[in-house]
């Protein structure tokens, strides 16, 4: 391959990567626009209206938190069924998700910590590691990403 061909192939590769990244960005923007919109209609709305203020005052993963989740079961069952950024959406949990699902899930976790009086994303990662059987490698990636989000 001569220099001209090599430059052409490199530019072609750069364009392809750019185009795919743009497609991913568009998908993420669409996800952001639709995120959790099912909470705004029944069967979720009335249950989330009742429990969201209560959840704000309890520690994520605590026994009281888990008790509230039991009370929210009808809404959560629906929510998980129609929102693929939750591991519960998939029969094999996180293993069924794609990278965009994971990213939306993680941003959702991060934002949720801001709703709790004692919210802490690193603690949420620890709790969810056990809850969803997250691999050590993915845990490391999530923790590395916290640094980017907090910059």
ABEGO torsion letter per residue (X at the ends): XBAAAAAAAAAAAAAAAAAAAAAAAAAAAAAAAABGAAAABOAAAAAAAAAAAAAAABBBGBAAAAAAAAAAAAAAAAAAAABAABAAABAAEAAABBAAAAAAAAAAAAAAAAABAABBAAAAAAAAAAAAGBBAAAAAAAAAAAAAAAX
